[in-house]
């Protein structure tokens, strides 16, 4: 029984230096397991090693060392089966401008050895919203439509795993919503989704689990809920009845006043209670009209984990 869709053990990739430059370690011993049936986020700053990792999974880049298993198939032992188990939607718009969407899907299916009787080109075109453009030249499609076609091409061989590399970079809100609706539908049907994105709110909303990569190493890997809980910073926002001036607060509480006059008191929940924050406000004779709290989001977690590395 396969529990993990992808298993990665001590994966390393070193690029040779050019013109006398030293070799560059893009991946430094990555250990990572991605559960079957999950939506898994792969995050990290530019140059962290995400694209190298994805290209190794797709079979486009040869690893230096380590082990990669995709849907139970070792890349070194069963390269064809492992490659057939994964579909990749790349970030770059690499389409043949003289093929129609239907032709592009049929050609892609042929490259994967899918028999004509088993091809689902029209079904996929409907899924990605391109049925009315099935016979148009790809060069006439808008940027958003071309990105939809890339998603379609990644699905032609019925993969168990779909990798989305920055799928919504530079697209409009309507296309983004359509794409995520499709992703959720595919996941509900049992497909494992691996997502890289710079839109951290998307990862926070979509992903069950997240790994953060920085300088070729995994610096965090946990459920989204646990990662968000790893930073216990909270902000209590108090709207006073009358305009308030800054006042002294106990250690562990930071006070700021926003342009609208609301008091923003930031503290760590593990060290300071909400009662202590409210008591400091009352001791300053501030009459409270309204109060609410904010917690750290995924951006805060991401910045904290990558800032000092």
One Martini backbone bead per residue (centre of mass of N, CA, C, O) as a GRO file, in nm:
protein
  309
    1UNK     BB    1   0.095   0.037   0.025
    2UNK     BB    2   0.057   0.373  -0.059
    3UNK     BB    3   0.129   0.670   0.133
    4UNK     BB    4   0.335   0.803  -0.066
    5UNK     BB    5   0.374   0.978  -0.355
    6UNK     BB    6   0.649   1.105  -0.235
    7UNK     BB    7   1.004   1.016  -0.211
    8UNK     BB    8   1.282   1.177  -0.038
    9UNK     BB    9   1.646   1.103  -0.027
   10UNK     BB   10   1.922   1.273  -0.007
   11UNK     BB   11   1.902   1.517  -0.209
   12UNK     BB   12   2.133   1.605  -0.475
   13UNK     BB   13   2.260   1.919  -0.636
   14UNK     BB   14   2.536   1.986  -0.861
   15UNK     BB   15   2.681   2.257  -1.017
   16UNK     BB   16   2.895   2.350  -1.235
   17UNK     BB   17   3.131   2.568  -1.276
   18UNK     BB   18   3.205   2.864  -1.449
   19UNK     BB   19   3.495   3.003  -1.520
   20UNK     BB   20   3.617   2.895  -1.226
   21UNK     BB   21   3.384   2.844  -1.067
   22UNK     BB   22   3.231   2.713  -0.822
   23UNK     BB   23   3.034   2.496  -0.718
   24UNK     BB   24   2.671   2.440  -0.699
   25UNK     BB   25   2.441   2.394  -0.435
   26UNK     BB   26   2.103   2.338  -0.477
   27UNK     BB   27   2.103   2.058  -0.318
   28UNK     BB   28   2.128   1.949   0.053
   29UNK     BB   29   1.973   1.691   0.144
   30UNK     BB   30   1.678   1.602   0.074
   31UNK     BB   31   1.392   1.542   0.292
   32UNK     BB   32   1.079   1.401   0.157
   33UNK     BB   33   0.721   1.372   0.211
   34UNK     BB   34   0.420   1.304   0.013
   35UNK     BB   35   0.104   1.264   0.052
   36UNK     BB   36  -0.153   1.096  -0.038
   37UNK     BB   37  -0.409   1.323  -0.147
   38UNK     BB   38  -0.271   1.593  -0.132
   39UNK     BB   39  -0.203   1.942  -0.067
   40UNK     BB   40   0.123   2.058  -0.150
   41UNK     BB   41   0.356   2.288  -0.031
   42UNK     BB   42   0.625   2.467  -0.213
   43UNK     BB   43   0.847   2.680  -0.051
   44UNK     BB   44   1.039   2.978  -0.151
   45UNK     BB   45   1.278   3.156  -0.248
   46UNK     BB   46   1.467   3.269  -0.471
   47UNK     BB   47   1.702   3.009  -0.518
   48UNK     BB   48   1.626   2.755  -0.322
   49UNK     BB   49   1.535   2.482  -0.530
   50UNK     BB   50   1.253   2.421  -0.654
   51UNK     BB   51   1.304   2.381  -0.961
   52UNK     BB   52   1.506   2.154  -0.934
   53UNK     BB   53   1.316   1.957  -0.794
   54UNK     BB   54   1.097   1.946  -1.014
   55UNK     BB   55   1.287   1.855  -1.249
   56UNK     BB   56   1.357   1.587  -1.117
   57UNK     BB   57   1.072   1.471  -1.097
   58UNK     BB   58   1.028   1.506  -1.423
   59UNK     BB   59   1.317   1.424  -1.565
   60UNK     BB   60   1.501   1.695  -1.655
   61UNK     BB   61   1.695   1.638  -1.408
   62UNK     BB   62   1.992   1.528  -1.280
   63UNK     BB   63   2.103   1.389  -1.016
   64UNK     BB   64   2.368   1.342  -0.800
   65UNK     BB   65   2.198   1.233  -0.545
   66UNK     BB   66   1.989   0.990  -0.428
   67UNK     BB   67   1.627   0.943  -0.367
   68UNK     BB   68   1.341   0.874  -0.593
   69UNK     BB   69   0.985   0.835  -0.537
   70UNK     BB   70   0.701   0.762  -0.761
   71UNK     BB   71   0.444   0.585  -0.673
   72UNK     BB   72   0.679   0.356  -0.591
   73UNK     BB   73   0.892   0.458  -0.809
   74UNK     BB   74   1.206   0.430  -0.894
   75UNK     BB   75   1.390   0.629  -1.093
   76UNK     BB   76   1.633   0.422  -1.144
   77UNK     BB   77   1.450   0.158  -1.201
   78UNK     BB   78   1.156   0.323  -1.296
   79UNK     BB   79   1.142   0.579  -1.501
   80UNK     BB   80   0.879   0.547  -1.666
   81UNK     BB   81   0.673   0.512  -1.431
   82UNK     BB   82   0.743   0.769  -1.275
   83UNK     BB   83   0.678   0.970  -1.508
   84UNK     BB   84   0.374   0.868  -1.550
   85UNK     BB   85   0.283   0.969  -1.243
   86UNK     BB   86   0.354   1.265  -1.358
   87UNK     BB   87   0.247   1.609  -1.371
   88UNK     BB   88   0.351   1.922  -1.537
   89UNK     BB   89   0.307   2.270  -1.470
   90UNK     BB   90   0.462   2.516  -1.597
   91UNK     BB   91   0.562   2.846  -1.596
   92UNK     BB   92   0.619   2.829  -1.882
   93UNK     BB   93   0.515   2.915  -2.223
   94UNK     BB   94   0.536   2.602  -2.388
   95UNK     BB   95   0.416   2.644  -2.711
   96UNK     BB   96   0.280   2.556  -3.010
   97UNK     BB   97   0.157   2.793  -3.236
   98UNK     BB   98   0.040   2.563  -3.466
   99UNK     BB   99  -0.139   2.444  -3.250
  100UNK     BB  100  -0.404   2.321  -3.128
  101UNK     BB  101  -0.534   2.220  -2.840
  102UNK     BB  102  -0.610   1.938  -2.940
  103UNK     BB  103  -0.336   1.872  -3.072
  104UNK     BB  104  -0.160   1.914  -2.820
  105UNK     BB  105  -0.290   1.683  -2.655
  106UNK     BB  106  -0.243   1.451  -2.854
  107UNK     BB  107   0.063   1.471  -2.866
  108UNK     BB  108   0.117   1.437  -2.565
  109UNK     BB  109  -0.017   1.160  -2.541
  110UNK     BB  110   0.174   1.020  -2.745
  111UNK     BB  111   0.438   1.064  -2.579
  112UNK     BB  112   0.300   0.872  -2.342
  113UNK     BB  113   0.139   0.629  -2.490
  114UNK     BB  114  -0.155   0.701  -2.552
  115UNK     BB  115  -0.414   0.571  -2.674
  116UNK     BB  116  -0.662   0.685  -2.866
  117UNK     BB  117  -0.901   0.546  -2.700
  118UNK     BB  118  -0.776   0.704  -2.417
  119UNK     BB  119  -0.830   0.982  -2.497
  120UNK     BB  120  -0.928   1.322  -2.330
  121UNK     BB  121  -0.932   1.599  -2.475
  122UNK     BB  122  -1.227   1.712  -2.452
  123UNK     BB  123  -1.250   1.682  -2.146
  124UNK     BB  124  -1.010   1.870  -2.077
  125UNK     BB  125  -1.109   2.123  -2.224
  126UNK     BB  126  -1.356   2.153  -2.042
  127UNK     BB  127  -1.214   2.176  -1.770
  128UNK     BB  128  -1.031   2.442  -1.881
  129UNK     BB  129  -1.213   2.621  -2.082
  130UNK     BB  130  -1.152   2.523  -2.427
  131UNK     BB  131  -1.377   2.422  -2.623
  132UNK     BB  132  -1.407   2.692  -2.809
  133UNK     BB  133  -1.067   2.647  -2.876
  134UNK     BB  134  -0.986   2.365  -3.002
  135UNK     BB  135  -0.915   2.492  -3.323
  136UNK     BB  136  -0.721   2.695  -3.238
  137UNK     BB  137  -0.453   2.869  -3.236
  138UNK     BB  138  -0.227   2.915  -2.988
  139UNK     BB  139  -0.138   3.211  -3.080
  140UNK     BB  140  -0.449   3.326  -3.021
  141UNK     BB  141  -0.414   3.305  -2.731
  142UNK     BB  142  -0.425   3.391  -2.432
  143UNK     BB  143  -0.245   3.379  -2.151
  144UNK     BB  144  -0.463   3.228  -1.985
  145UNK     BB  145  -0.522   3.005  -2.195
  146UNK     BB  146  -0.234   2.890  -2.204
  147UNK     BB  147  -0.235   2.802  -1.908
  148UNK     BB  148  -0.466   2.601  -1.937
  149UNK     BB  149  -0.320   2.421  -2.146
  150UNK     BB  150  -0.095   2.331  -1.958
  151UNK     BB  151  -0.281   2.176  -1.772
  152UNK     BB  152  -0.386   1.980  -1.983
  153UNK     BB  153  -0.107   1.852  -2.057
  154UNK     BB  154  -0.063   1.734  -1.759
  155UNK     BB  155  -0.336   1.525  -1.797
  156UNK     BB  156  -0.322   1.312  -2.046
  157UNK     BB  157  -0.185   1.053  -1.858
  158UNK     BB  158  -0.318   1.009  -1.582
  159UNK     BB  159  -0.204   1.124  -1.322
  160UNK     BB  160  -0.142   1.106  -0.972
  161UNK     BB  161   0.042   1.368  -1.013
  162UNK     BB  162   0.038   1.730  -0.961
  163UNK     BB  163   0.243   1.995  -1.083
  164UNK     BB  164   0.253   2.342  -0.972
  165UNK     BB  165   0.429   2.613  -1.124
  166UNK     BB  166   0.323   2.898  -1.076
  167UNK     BB  167   0.010   2.914  -1.196
  168UNK     BB  168  -0.075   3.243  -1.108
  169UNK     BB  169   0.128   3.405  -1.255
  170UNK     BB  170  -0.016   3.689  -1.396
  171UNK     BB  171  -0.317   3.645  -1.331
  172UNK     BB  172  -0.636   3.664  -1.305
  173UNK     BB  173  -0.893   3.614  -1.090
  174UNK     BB  174  -1.071   3.429  -1.262
  175UNK     BB  175  -0.851   3.220  -1.334
  176UNK     BB  176  -0.770   3.149  -1.046
  177UNK     BB  177  -1.046   3.035  -0.960
  178UNK     BB  178  -1.064   2.817  -1.180
  179UNK     BB  179  -0.808   2.664  -1.107
  180UNK     BB  180  -0.884   2.593  -0.809
  181UNK     BB  181  -1.138   2.437  -0.878
  182UNK     BB  182  -0.990   2.217  -1.038
  183UNK     BB  183  -0.797   2.124  -0.817
  184UNK     BB  184  -1.012   2.032  -0.615
  185UNK     BB  185  -1.145   1.827  -0.801
  186UNK     BB  186  -0.895   1.646  -0.844
  187UNK     BB  187  -0.849   1.588  -0.542
  188UNK     BB  188  -1.129   1.454  -0.490
  189UNK     BB  189  -1.039   1.219  -0.708
  190UNK     BB  190  -0.716   1.161  -0.583
  191UNK     BB  191  -0.520   1.379  -0.646
  192UNK     BB  192  -0.198   1.487  -0.621
  193UNK     BB  193  -0.076   1.807  -0.501
  194UNK     BB  194   0.185   2.029  -0.619
  195UNK     BB  195   0.279   2.355  -0.486
  196UNK     BB  196   0.393   2.659  -0.625
  197UNK     BB  197   0.421   2.989  -0.460
  198UNK     BB  198   0.398   3.353  -0.396
  199UNK     BB  199   0.106   3.314  -0.280
  200UNK     BB  200   0.050   3.266   0.047
  201UNK     BB  201  -0.262   3.268   0.066
  202UNK     BB  202  -0.297   3.019  -0.110
  203UNK     BB  203  -0.147   2.814   0.062
  204UNK     BB  204  -0.318   2.858   0.316
  205UNK     BB  205  -0.592   2.768   0.173
  206UNK     BB  206  -0.500   2.490   0.008
  207UNK     BB  207  -0.300   2.353   0.209
  208UNK     BB  208  -0.221   2.087   0.420
  209UNK     BB  209   0.088   2.102   0.345
  210UNK     BB  210   0.433   2.227   0.423
  211UNK     BB  211   0.733   2.329   0.253
  212UNK     BB  212   1.045   2.492   0.333
  213UNK     BB  213   1.288   2.637   0.117
  214UNK     BB  214   1.648   2.703   0.181
  215UNK     BB  215   1.938   2.673   0.038
  216UNK     BB  216   1.865   2.355  -0.031
  217UNK     BB  217   1.673   2.338   0.231
  218UNK     BB  218   1.477   2.212   0.484
  219UNK     BB  219   1.321   2.431   0.734
  220UNK     BB  220   1.019   2.319   0.687
  221UNK     BB  221   0.762   2.067   0.801
  222UNK     BB  222   0.402   2.085   0.787
  223UNK     BB  223   0.125   2.172   0.878
  224UNK     BB  224  -0.040   2.455   0.838
  225UNK     BB  225  -0.142   2.485   1.129
  226UNK     BB  226   0.136   2.442   1.273
  227UNK     BB  227   0.291   2.669   1.140
  228UNK     BB  228   0.107   2.896   1.242
  229UNK     BB  229   0.155   2.803   1.551
  230UNK     BB  230   0.475   2.864   1.568
  231UNK     BB  231   0.359   3.157   1.577
  232UNK     BB  232   0.247   3.346   1.872
  233UNK     BB  233   0.170   3.605   1.743
  234UNK     BB  234  -0.018   3.889   1.856
  235UNK     BB  235  -0.291   4.126   1.785
  236UNK     BB  236  -0.437   4.393   1.956
  237UNK     BB  237  -0.730   4.575   1.865
  238UNK     BB  238  -0.807   4.909   1.978
  239UNK     BB  239  -1.100   5.106   2.008
  240UNK     BB  240  -1.143   5.412   2.119
  241UNK     BB  241  -1.351   5.659   2.220
  242UNK     BB  242  -1.087   5.820   2.243
  243UNK     BB  243  -0.815   5.970   2.185
  244UNK     BB  244  -0.496   5.822   2.210
  245UNK     BB  245  -0.204   5.791   2.381
  246UNK     BB  246   0.083   5.699   2.455
  247UNK     BB  247   0.186   5.424   2.673
  248UNK     BB  248   0.278   5.232   2.918
  249UNK     BB  249   0.416   4.901   2.894
  250UNK     BB  250   0.486   4.600   2.940
  251UNK     BB  251   0.682   4.361   2.900
  252UNK     BB  252   0.598   4.207   2.580
  253UNK     BB  253   0.471   4.484   2.478
  254UNK     BB  254   0.357   4.641   2.180
  255UNK     BB  255   0.299   4.985   2.087
  256UNK     BB  256   0.057   5.117   1.850
  257UNK     BB  257  -0.065   5.384   1.632
  258UNK     BB  258  -0.282   5.428   1.403
  259UNK     BB  259  -0.419   5.659   1.180
  260UNK     BB  260  -0.719   5.594   1.324
  261UNK     BB  261  -0.641   5.538   1.651
  262UNK     BB  262  -0.562   5.258   1.690
  263UNK     BB  263  -0.462   5.003   1.900
  264UNK     BB  264  -0.147   4.816   1.880
  265UNK     BB  265  -0.097   4.503   2.048
  266UNK     BB  266   0.197   4.317   2.074
  267UNK     BB  267   0.225   3.954   2.135
  268UNK     BB  268   0.297   3.659   2.321
  269UNK     BB  269   0.096   3.400   2.415
  270UNK     BB  270   0.318   3.231   2.582
  271UNK     BB  271   0.384   3.506   2.780
  272UNK     BB  272   0.106   3.664   2.722
  273UNK     BB  273  -0.192   3.771   2.816
  274UNK     BB  274  -0.485   3.919   2.736
  275UNK     BB  275  -0.540   4.035   3.019
  276UNK     BB  276  -0.274   4.199   3.038
  277UNK     BB  277  -0.338   4.386   2.804
  278UNK     BB  278  -0.607   4.502   2.912
  279UNK     BB  279  -0.492   4.610   3.178
  280UNK     BB  280  -0.301   4.820   3.051
  281UNK     BB  281  -0.530   4.985   2.925
  282UNK     BB  282  -0.694   5.046   3.182
  283UNK     BB  283  -0.456   5.185   3.339
  284UNK     BB  284  -0.475   5.423   3.105
  285UNK     BB  285  -0.783   5.510   3.078
  286UNK     BB  286  -0.911   5.339   2.850
  287UNK     BB  287  -1.189   5.342   2.645
  288UNK     BB  288  -1.360   5.072   2.513
  289UNK     BB  289  -1.527   5.005   2.201
  290UNK     BB  290  -1.320   4.795   2.058
  291UNK     BB  291  -1.220   4.440   1.989
  292UNK     BB  292  -0.935   4.265   1.837
  293UNK     BB  293  -0.764   3.995   1.663
  294UNK     BB  294  -0.437   3.894   1.544
  295UNK     BB  295  -0.266   3.658   1.347
  296UNK     BB  296  -0.049   3.481   1.211
  297UNK     BB  297   0.075   3.421   0.897
  298UNK     BB  298   0.247   3.272   0.647
  299UNK     BB  299   0.435   3.513   0.602
  300UNK     BB  300   0.556   3.516   0.885
  301UNK     BB  301   0.676   3.235   0.877
  302UNK     BB  302   0.850   3.266   0.625
  303UNK     BB  303   1.026   3.505   0.726
  304UNK     BB  304   1.136   3.370   0.984
  305UNK     BB  305   1.271   3.114   0.830
  306UNK     BB  306   1.448   3.307   0.607
  307UNK     BB  307   1.597   3.559   0.726
  308UNK     BB  308   1.855   3.399   0.895
  309UNK     BB  309   1.974   3.212   0.624
   0.00000   0.00000   0.00000
